């Protein structure tokens, strides 16, 4: 493959899904589970969250080969009350426990108005927004919390203690309008995956993202990974990271307080991550006279008011939370998912290890 290191190579979403499923199957993952994992990864790439897409394969598969992930198993579910359940991830891929958990939340919410699931014994589940979207597509509001490996100091500290654990939630908008509310954000100034992305691409990071091992701000991604990410809003971001640990780790029975093993962690090979998640689905017709129809109408008003706000100087457009990613999703379905050569090479190297098919590049001249 001949191209400059920085030139983007595009992969059609169908080809990306086919590659991901084939690679997972070749590594011993059951077919139905491979499809769930591939869906979560490719959706991240389509939404422009490249840090949580297929570029995660090398780290995921390294842990799989070390025995750190139960790649042939499936999570289990235990009913606690009519509207509360617990999923034991059984140390399988985090995508599986999260998908099962939200599926159960939706089922309980349809009958009881709300469904809540705690997940223990899990792993990294990729981009939180794909679980939120699962609820949106079922016409449900949702909360999606998770904890993660230590990457963030508590406010005033310099050692890694809390995870860069995303806070995510969503609500369905008007049917077919593409105006769903989707919030998916890390409590740090930037997600740690963006630092790994900069490292892969030989790029510097902004000076306010992280500190090095000596507690000094740095633009070097390698030094940032030796140190810690910085919380957004100072003590506010730090407190949000603690909140994620309470609901996802402490409550579930999973690891917490900096003890979760991360997918990139040195020396983590062969050790279970034991990540925890906290998931909620809420039926939107509970409090309004005309039920779901009225809720969606009110969401439409909120959307129009937000994006129609008077703009500050230099701003061309105001977006609703999640709207940029939803528009990018549509564009990448048409034009393909962009990768740099080093990323394609790394993915094809994983395929070579197990005799799986390589990525098929998109012929953009036919667009």
BELTAHU-V520918 format. One record per backbone hydrogen bond with DSSP energy under -0.5 kcal/mol. NH is the residue of the N-H (numbers start at 1). CO is the residue of the C=O. If there is no record, write none. Layout:
NH;CO, NH;CO
This chain:
3;1, 7;4, 9;339, 11;337, 16;12, 17;13, 18;14, 19;15, 20;16, 21;17, 22;18, 23;19, 24;20, 25;21, 26;22, 27;23, 27;24, 28;25, 29;24, 30;71, 34;30, 35;31, 36;32, 37;33, 38;34, 39;35, 40;36, 41;37, 42;38, 43;39, 44;40, 45;41, 46;42, 47;43, 48;45, 49;44, 50;48, 52;49, 53;50, 56;53, 57;54, 60;56, 61;57, 62;58, 63;59, 64;60, 65;61, 66;62, 67;63, 67;64, 68;63, 69;63, 70;91, 71;69, 73;70, 76;88, 78;86, 80;84, 81;84, 84;81, 85;116, 86;78, 87;118, 88;76, 89;87, 89;120, 91;121, 92;89, 94;124, 95;124, 96;93, 97;93, 98;94, 99;95, 100;96, 101;97, 102;98, 103;99, 104;100, 105;101, 106;102, 107;103, 108;104, 109;105, 110;106, 111;107, 112;108, 113;109, 115;281, 116;83, 117;279, 118;85, 119;277, 120;87, 122;275, 130;127, 131;128, 132;128, 133;129, 134;130, 135;131, 136;132, 137;133, 138;134, 138;135, 139;136, 140;135, 141;282, 142;170, 143;280, 144;168, 145;278, 146;166, 147;276, 150;260, 151;162, 152;162, 153;229, 157;154, 161;152, 162;152, 164;149, 165;163, 166;164, 167;185, 168;144, 168;166, 169;183, 170;142, 171;181, 177;174, 179;174, 181;171, 182;180, 182;321, 183;169, 185;167, 189;230, 194;191, 195;191, 195;192, 196;192, 197;193, 198;194, 199;195, 200;196, 201;197, 202;198, 202;199, 203;198, 205;219, 209;206, 211;228, 212;216, 215;212, 218;210, 221;219, 224;220, 225;221, 226;222, 227;223, 228;211, 229;151, 230;209, 232;187, 234;231, 236;233, 237;232, 238;234, 239;235, 240;236, 241;237, 242;238, 243;239, 244;240, 245;241, 246;242, 247;243, 248;244, 249;245, 250;245, 251;246, 253;249, 254;249, 255;274, 259;256, 261;273, 262;260, 265;262, 268;265, 271;268, 274;122, 275;122, 277;119, 278;145, 279;117, 280;143, 281;115, 282;141, 283;113, 284;139, 286;283, 291;288, 293;290, 294;290, 295;291, 296;292, 297;293, 298;294, 299;295, 300;296, 301;297, 302;298, 303;299, 304;300, 305;301, 306;302, 307;303, 308;304, 309;306, 315;312, 316;314, 323;320, 326;322, 327;323, 328;324, 329;325, 330;326, 331;327, 332;328, 333;329, 334;330, 335;331, 336;332, 337;11, 338;336, 339;9, 341;5, 343;340, 344;340, 345;341, 346;342, 347;343, 348;344, 349;345, 350;346, 351;347, 352;348, 353;349, 354;350, 354;351, 355;351, 355;352, 356;351, 361;359, 362;10, 364;362, 366;363, 367;364
